[in-house]
Each structure stands twice: as C-alpha cells, then as structure tokens.
Amino acid sequence: MSLPLGKEILLDVKVYDPDLVSSVLGQWRGIEVAGHHNGVLRLSISENVMAVVDAQSPDSQYLANTFVIDYEEASVKAVTDAFLSDYGKGLKAEDDGKGASVQETKVESYSAEVGAKIEAFIANYITEPSYIHSFSFASTVAKSRSGDCTEYAVLSAALARALAIPARVVVGTIIVDDGSTVEAIGHAWNEFWFDGRWWRIDAAMYGAESAKTFYLPSHILNNEGPGYALSLSKAVLNSPESITVVQKR
C-alpha cells in the first residue's frame, strides 16, 4: 500500500453482524457497501462522508438538555459564557433587537462557520487530553477540562445546544493517514445541523488538518438518559473487529 491515501479508500472490515452494520451505514453518503463474505464487509469510503437528510429539520431531541448533554448545569453555562465572550460577536444574525436570549435565536441565524468556532474553542478548552475517563457527561468535562474524544464530543454538543444549534454525538472509527502510517482508532465526533444538513465537527482532531482522515460511523448516540450505556453498547456491537485491508482508489 502506497501513501498518502487517495480521496477514497477500500476497506475489508470484519464485523459481528454485517447486515445490521450495512443498515447503519446507510444513514451516511460517501460509504458504499460492495458486499460481504464470512462476516467481512467490503467498504468504499470517501473523505467526504455526509449524513443522509431524511427530514426538513432535525428531531427536537438534538436540542434537548439531557442526562449526558446537560447544558443547563452551571459548569456548562460558564463554558457557554466563555465561548460567547470569545466568539459571540455576530452570532445572532437575525437578532430582532428585543433582547432575545441565545436559546430563542432561530437556528437559521447560524452558519457552518459557528461550528468551526465551537470546534476550535472546545479543542483549546480541554487542556488535559486523557484516556483515563470512561464516558463523562458534559458538566463533568466542563469542570475537569480533561478527557478523550468522547469528552470533546459531549461538551461540543452541549455548547452547540446551548446556542440553539441541533447537535448529536456519533461513535465509530476514524482511519488516519499521517503520511507515514495508517491507523484505525475508535473515535467519537459530532454532527451539527446547519443550512439544511448535518456537518461533521471533530474538536478532538482540531489542528490535525495535515492528516488524511476517513470516518466510519457505528452509531448515533440516541439514548442520552440514565440508560445511555445501552446506546454505547450498540456502538460497540457495530464496531469493526478488525480492518484487514486498506487500499486507495
């Protein structure tokens, strides 16, 4: 295999349930399932994987204050205030001049540039990257300023929702080509709703623009209540057992 990889790669991915994983992957464009044999999926993945839009607007659950994405807690409110202090100018393009709060601002007021600002802010806010955490809630991350990709993702989602931007956490695998090696790593990232579609936001990978990255989703975290561990178990079930072939196309 020669490096760097191209804009599209072929993977042979061993999974527990190929039919289930194929169904899950159908929620994104840029990933094609060429077939499977003996539990191994042949996948074609592009750099520009994008969620399929099946409705005009996202479900209200992606704006909710939840057990995991608890943006109404004081520690997350402090993060929101700090973000607005740094980046708040011009965020409310449709401000009616009546003193509307950020949460009352229409989501159409925002452009995808706000997502990039949130990505940069959270990347710098978490000052102690660490793999010792299991799965921290947004309010815990806001206090500790520590964590791995899941902590970056939950705090990014909390900040976005506090700004009335629909946001969700996606769990899966990221394939990274740094020019000399290729690694497949378990990962979590976000999708924010702007301009009628979902945009990928990944604060944990902020600053790594020189690396070529490919995203292989396993699950959208859709249970953010006390039973969130069940949702995470689905992500584990759908995750690759191994990635045996990587080729550029």
N, C-alpha and C positions, 0 to 999 in steps of 0.2 A: 504494500500500500504506500503510495507516494503522498507526501504532504506539501502544501496545505490541501485540505479537503476542498471540494468544489461547493457550489451553491445548493447541491442536492446530494444526498448520500443513500446508499443501500445498506440495510441492516438485516441480519438474521437474529431474531430476538426470541429466546425461549421463555415461554410464559405458562402459567398454570392452566388458564382457560383461554385458548386462542379466540373462540367465538365471542366471549364476553369482552376481551380486550379489543377486538376488532370493532365491536359495537361502541365501546367507549371512545375509541379513536375517531369514530365517525362524527364526533362533535367538533372536530377541527379540520380545516382545509390545510393542504400542504403536507398531509400524511396520507399515503396510499398503501393499502394492504394488497400485495400482489398474490398472496396465497399463504397457506401454511401446511406443514407436514410434520407429524410426530411432535406436536407442541411447539414448533418453531415457526414464527411469523416472518415472512419476508416483507420488509417495510421500505418504502421510499419516503424520505423526509427532506423537506426543503428548509432553508434558513428562515423562511417567512411563514411559519405556521400561524394560522389565524382561526379563532373560534368561529364556528358557523353561527350566524344570527338567525334564530328561529322565531323572533318576535320583534315588533317595532321598538319595544323598550324592555329593559331587564326586569326580572321579578323584584318586588319590593324587599325580598329577603336580603338582597345585596346592599340595602341601605340601612339595615336594622342594627340596633345596638344589641349585642348578643353576649352569651356567656364567654365566648372566646374573643370576639371582636367587640370589646366593651369600651367603646369610645366615650361613654358618658362618665367614666371614672375620672377622678381628679387628676391622676397622673397623665392620662391621655389628653385631657383638656389642656394641661400645661404644654404638652408636645404640640398640640394644635395651635395654641397661642404663640409658641416659639416659631412655628412654621409661618404663621401669618405675619409675624414681626419681620421675618427674613424675606418672605416671598409674597406677602399679601397684596401688595400694590397691584391693582389692575385685575385681580382675580374675579371681581364681580362686574362683568362687562354689562350686565343688564340691571344694575342697581337702580331701583326706582326712586331713590332719593328719600325714601321714607324710613330709613334706618333698618332695613330688613337684616335679620341675622344671616350668618353664613348658611345655616341649615335651611333657611327659607329661599335661598337663591336657587333659581331654576338650573337644572343640570346642563341645559343648553348654553348657559353662560360661560362654560368652561371649554377650553380646547385641550388637545392632547399635550400641549406644552406644559400644562399643570402637572400631568403625570410624570414628566421628566423632572420637574422641580421636586415633586414628592420623592421620587427615586433618589435624587441627589441628597435631599435633606435627610432621609432615613439612613442612607449609606454613611453619612457623616455623624448622625445622631448616635448610632450604635458604635460605641468606642471600644468595646471588648468582644470582638468576634470569638465565639467559643462553641465547642461541640458537647459541652457538659450538660446542656439543657435537654429535657425530653420533648416538651411542647408547651411553651409558655404562652399565657394569654397576653393580649395587647397591653393591659395595665401593668402587668409584671415586667414586660420588656421596657415599657416607658420608665419604670423605676430603676431597673438594673442596667439598662443600656448595653445589654450583653445578649449573645445568642448566635445561632447559626441561621441558615436560610429560612427556616420556619418562623423564627422570631422576626426577621426582617419582613417577611410576608404578612404576618398578622398585624404588626404595627403599621405597615404601609396601608393595609386595608382599613384599619381603624382611623387613620388620619384622613384617608380619602372619604370614608363615610361621614366623618365629622364635617367635611366640606360639602356634603350632599352629592358626592360622586359615587355611583354604584361600583362596588369592588368585591372581588372574590379571590380566594386562595386556591391555587392549583398545585397538586402534588404530582411528581413524576420523576423523570430522569433528564439530566442535561448532559449532552455529549460535547466535550470541549476539545478543540484542536488549538494548542498554543504555538503551533509551528514546528514543534519537535516531537510531541507525543499527543496521543488521543486518549482521553479518559471519559468514562461514563460514570456519573455521580448521581446518587439520589438527591432530589432537589425539590424546593418549593418556590413558587413565584406568584405573581398577581396578574389578574386581568381587570382593567378599569374600563368603564363604559364612557366613551367619548364619540361624538359625531356619528352616532348610529351603529357603532360596532365595538367589540372588545379589543383593547390594546394591551399587549403584554408589558408589564412593569416588573423589573427584577433588581431591587435595591442591593441584594447580596452580590450581584455581578457588576455593580456600578464601578467604572474605572477599568474594566477588563475588555474594553472595546476592541483591542487588538486581537483578541482570541476569536476564533470562529466557533459559534455555538449553535447547537441543534436541540430543540425541546421536544421531549416525548412525554406527553401527559399520561397520567394514570387515573386521576380522579379530581373532581372539583369538590372541595370541602363544603358539603351542603347540609351538614348537621353541625351547627355551631353551639348547640346546647350542652348540657351536662353529659350527654351521650356522644360527644364528639369523637371519642376513641373508636367507636364503631365505624364512623366515617373514615377515620385514618386506617383502620384495618382493611377496608375496601381498597384503599390506595396501595397498601402493601400487597394485597392479593393480586392486584392488576399489574404490579411492577415486574420488570424483567428479572428472570432468574439468572440469565446471562445474555450478553450481547457477543455473539461469536464471530461476526463478520462486519467489517465496516469498509465500504468502498465508496469512492467518489464517482459521481456521474457527470 
